[in-house]
Amino acid sequence: MAEKLAQRPSSLIKVVLFGPESTGKTSLAQMLATHYDTFWVEEYMREYLQEKWDKEKKICETKDMLPIAEGQMKRENLLAQKANKLLVSDTNLLELKVYSEAYYKGFCDPQLLKHALNNQYDLYFLTYIDVPWTPDDLRDKPEDRKGMFKRFEEELIKHQKPYVILKGDLIDRFNIAIEEIDELLKNK
């Protein structure tokens, strides 16, 4: 299990889009990967849970968190071998930790917790809640966007992760992210 959750060593710059649901992470990850001619790591949780919902009409349970984490890291480690100087992740294990604790009364599987804290990223882009909520089968907390944003930011502060808050429309966020990534690439 531990091997499946570990981030393989890499010389890439790694950035992660991080924050509450429906804040534009996927769109921004795609745009950044295109801009930098590299790969982006899609969110495995969405695919996994949509398939579960479509088959069983069941929502996420604690037993789903480790398979989701394994799928996320499998994607990240695979794409890190193919990426061009930069890897953009739509989410990471620290985000899964936040969701696990938010939905399961503070519980996070110890293996997930360990790797969520150990896996390293050069920069987190914390996406703010100033964009419209878009409902779908899986999104369920439109009334608690501020509370979820606060959880995400507190996690970054608590574990001293480098981050920048992205606010405004998609183009504003994109431009801020490019400035930050260009600085990382320049200093590498």
C-alpha positions, 0 to 999 in steps of 0.5 A: 500500500505505502508504495502505491501512495508514494510520490516518485522522485523527480526533477520536475517543478510540480504545482497543484490546484487545491481548494473546494469543489467547483472553483475552476481547478480542472479548467485551469490545470488544462490551460496551464498544461497547454500553455507550458506544453506539458501534462496535467494530472486529472482528478481520479476521485471524480472519475472513481466516484462518478462511476460508483454513482452511476452504477450504485447511486452511492456516495463516497465512503471511507473505504473509497479513500485509499483506492482513490488515493492510489489512483491519483498517485498512479496517474501522477507518477506515470505523467511525471515520467512524461512531463516537460519540466513542469507537472500540473496536478488537478488535485493531490493527496492533501486535498483528499485528506481535507475531504476525508476529515471534513466528511468523516468526522476528522478521520483520515486513514493513516497511510493517506495522512502520511503520504499527503504530508510527505509528497512534495509540490513546489507550489499550491494554487489555492482556488478561491470561491468567487466563481459561480457554483456549478452543480453536478452529481457529485458536488454537494456543499454549495452552502459551505464554500467559505467553510471548505475554503477555510479548511483548505487554507488552514491545511496549507498553513498548518503544514507550511506548504507554499501557496498562492490564492487565485481569485477572479475569473479564469483568465485572471487566475491563469495570468497569476498562475503563469507569473508564479510558474515562470518564476519557479522555472526561472529559479530552477 
